[in-house]
């Protein structure tokens, strides 16, 4: 068994292969786990049947383990979010979009435009957790095929829902669709009915705690500046813009 520290929680993983230990090298810890997960052989074989490409048993185990962690997280005011998170000035900015829209392209524009002031917190599947009533974006070993991310936690400032656009623009998300759009990007527990209920409550809490922005962006560098202004609520010199 190994133990990792993610989102302020110590998680025990009863792993069979060495893949997860290497994947989570920056997150290994000691101490009593808040909870422990494992991936059964049946779950690993089921995962192999779902994927079109053949992967190692260790990789498949890592997918199942993270899903099993996600099943439990809502009991700790947390959930797995599908999106990329950047740390800009000590605050977390999350970006989510349908596959192929250009989430990675857009976040790379931030790195190009804002230099040392910004870096990836997680490139694909961060955890968002409420700690003392404040939502935080939390790095995890599961950070996408590019491997973008670090082991850190930052207060979540905003979430952007990206779409392609001929010009760069930002607009509020209609209130009647906010929770629904959030839930499509949050892991919804499948085997834990209470967890599913708690996840829906967490989605509602997020709508009240962070800025939620609809962005239409092209690949011009100015897209990064438009999205920063919309997500932070400030101009780049720190003045309030709304």
N, C-alpha and C positions, 0 to 999 in steps of 0.2 A: 504493500500500500504506500502511496505517496500522499502528501498533503500540500495543497496550494492555498494561497491567500488571494482572493478576488473580491472586489466590492466590499472590502472590510470583513469578509467572512472567511473562515478557515474551512475548507472542503476536503474531506478525505476521499481518495479515489482508489478503489480496489482494482487496480489495473492488472491486466495479464501480459501486456506487451510493453516494450520500452519506448514506444513512439510518444505517448503522452508525457512521460517524464522529460524527454528532450524538448518537446513542444513547450512545456511549461517551466523550463529551467529557470526563468526569471521570476517565477511565482512560487517556487517551492518554499515551504515553511515548516514549522514545528508547532506543537501545541494540540490541544483537544479540538477536534473538528466540531463545527456547528452542525454538520450533517455529513453523511458518507454516501457515495453513489458507486455503482458498478455497471458494467455492460455485460449482459448475459450472452452466451454463445448464440442463443436463438435470436437476440436482438441484432447481433453482428451479422448473422447470416441474412436476416431480413433486410438490413441496410445494404448488403451486397446485392441483393436482388432488385433493389430500387434503382441503384446507380447503373448507368449504361457502360461506364468505364470500370475496368478492374482495378481495385486499390488494395493495398496491403491490409491485413487484419488489424494492424496497429492503427492505421488511419481510420478505418471503419469504427474501431473501438472509440477513438477520440470523438467522432461525430455523435455516437450514441451516448457517450458520457456527458457531453455538453447538453444534449437534449434532456437527459435525466436530471442534470443540474437545473436546467430551465424549468422543469416541472415543479421543483421545490422552491425556487426563488421568490415567488409571490408571497410566501409566508414570511419573508424577510423584507417586505416592501420593495421588491426588486423584480426586474424582468429583463430578458434578452431582447435587444432591439436590433433590427436589420437595417444597418446604415453605417456610414463612415462618420467618425467624430474627429474634429480638429480641436486642438488646444490653442487658443489665441489669447494672449495676455492673461493666462491663468484661468480662463473660462472656457467651457466646452460648447462647441457648435456642432450640431448633428445634421447630417444630410441624408435623405432617403429618396429613392426613386425607383421606378420600374427598371428591370434589367435592360441594359443597353441604352439608357437615356444619357448617361455620361456623368455619373456621380464621381467616379475617380478622376475624370478629366477636369471637372469643376474644382474639386478639392485640390488638385495639383496647381490650379491657377492661384489659389490662396498661397500655396508655398512659394510660387514664383513671385507673386506680387508683394507678399508681406515678409518674406525672408525669415530671419531668425526669430521673428516674433510669433511664429506659428509652427506647429508640428502635428503629426498624426498621433492621436491618442489611441484610436483603434480604427482599422480600415474596413471592418465588415460586421462584426457581431459583438458590440460592446454590451455591457450590463448597465442599466440605469437603475439606481437605487435611491430611495428617500432615506436620508440620514438626518435625524433631528428635524424632520419636516422639510428638508431641502433636497431637491433632486440632484444627484451627482451622476456624471458619466464615468464609467469605470473601465479601465483597460482589462483585457483578458488574453489568454494565450491563443484564443480563436480569433484571428485578425484578418482572414481572407487570404486569397492565393498570393497576393503581393507581399504579405507579411508585415503590413504597415501597422505600427502601434508600439506602445510602451506601457510599462506597469506603473500606472498612476491614476489618480482620481481627481476630477475637477468639477466644480459646480456647473450644472447645465444651464446655459443661457437661452438657447433657442434651438428649434428644430425646423429645418427647411424641407419642403416637399418640392423636388426639382422636376421640371419639365423642359423640353427643348423649346426654344423660341427664336424667332428671327431677330428680335431685339431683347434687351435685358430689362426685366420689369419685376416688381414685387407687388403682391396684393394679399389682403387678409383672406384667410380660409373661411368660407361660410360656416357659421356656428353650427348649423344643423348637420354638417358633414365632418366636423373636426374629430370627434371620437371614433367614428367609423374609419376614417383615414389613418388615424393612429393605430388602431387595432390591427389593421392589415400589415403593419410593420413590427408589431410586438409578438413575441412567441406566446401562443395561447396553449396552456396545458391541455393535454389530451386524456391523461389518465387521472387527473386530479381535479375533481369538480370544484372543490373549494378554491383551488388555485386559479381556475378559470374565472370564478366570481371575483376574486381579489385582483386579477389582472384587469378586468373591466373597471374596477374601482380605481386602480392605478392610472389607467388611461384618463379617467375623468380628473384625477388630481393633476396630471401633467398639463392638461388644458388650462388649468388655473395657475400653474406655477412657472411656465416658461412661455416665451414668444413662439408662436407657430406661424410660419410664413410660407406662402405659395410663391415659388420663384419660376419664372420663365427665363432661361439663359441660353446664350450662344457660347461659342468658344473664344470670344474676344477677351483679353485680360480684364477689360472693364467689368466683366461679369462678376469677378471677385469683389470688386468695390461696391457694386450694387447690392450683392447679397450680404456683405458685411454691414452696410448701412441699415438694411432692412432687418437683419437678425439681431443686431446690437441695439438698434434704436438710437444710434449716435453717428455723427459724422466722424471721419477719421482723425479729426483734431479734438475729439472728445465731446463736442457739443451735442445736445439732444436734438434729434431730427423729427421727433413727433410728440 
